[in-house]
Amino acid sequence: MAALVHSQHGVTLVGGAGFAPDDLELALSLAPCLVAADGGANGLADAGHFPQAIIGDIDSLRDDLHHRMQARIHRIEEQDSTDFDKCLTSIDAPFILALGFAGARLDHTLASMSSLVRFGSSRVMLVAEYDICFVAPPCLELDTDEGQRVSLFPMGYCAGRSTGLHWPIDGLDFAPYGVIGTSNMAVSTRITLEFDAPRMLVMLPQTQLRATLAALTTSPDWSH
């Protein structure tokens, strides 16, 4: 599918699961191009923000916004993908910060995590109330604090190497129904991670958003 939104800057993408105003302001300071996934535009409008584009099957958008923002609506009616999927394949930007896709319903959160792996880029970050989540790139060097939580959850078979973690991952074969890596911990002010496939989700405290985004945008990405 050809991109519907082109931006030289990062994109803040907002879904319908809600967001904290401070989180939105932080995201927009880093990714000023604002896009909504279907009903995400409802919460944005309530907060006084109107996105550059609204993408999805448009089954959740309020009637008043249908009329007011008709020229910015991009309806994709097929039902074989989520609105998050539709947005990811319709945006051409250096990176995406995705708010409102985690936390409200567990099934929607799991679907969003699945979309991250299906899209296959480490430069899409879910921003939740307390955490951030992204696909680990082929290699990542991240400055951090000793004692910081570093959680790894495989969405498929993968293996990797690490430095600076309390429990090193070298030699482990990860799988979602086998070995996982949640609640690991940094024991150094710098950690490194390497993986052999775009199937590992990394979850960190939201306080690490800026540092992690800087590291991701200067690290190699998976081709997708």
Sequence and secondary structure as in RCSB ss.txt:
>XXXX:A:sequence
MAALVHSQHGVTLVGGAGFAPDDLELALSLAPCLVAADGGANGLADAGHFPQAIIGDIDSLRDDLHHRMQARIHR
IEEQDSTDFDKCLTSIDAPFILALGFAGARLDHTLASMSSLVRFGSSRVMLVAEYDICFVAPPCLELDTDEGQRV
SLFPMGYCAGRSTGLHWPIDGLDFAPYGVIGTSNMAVSTRITLEFDAPRMLVMLPQTQLRATLAALTTSPDWSH
>XXXX:A:secstr
   SEE SS EEEE TT   HHHHHHHHHH  EEEEETTHHHHHHHTT   SEEEE  SSS HHHHHHTGGGEEE
   SSS HHHHHHTTEESS EEEESSSSS HHHHHHHHHHHHHHT TTEEEE SSEEEEE  SEEEEE  TT EE
EEEESSSEEEEEESBSS  TT EE TTSB EEEEEB SSEEEEEESSTTEEEEEEGGGHHHHHHHHTTS     
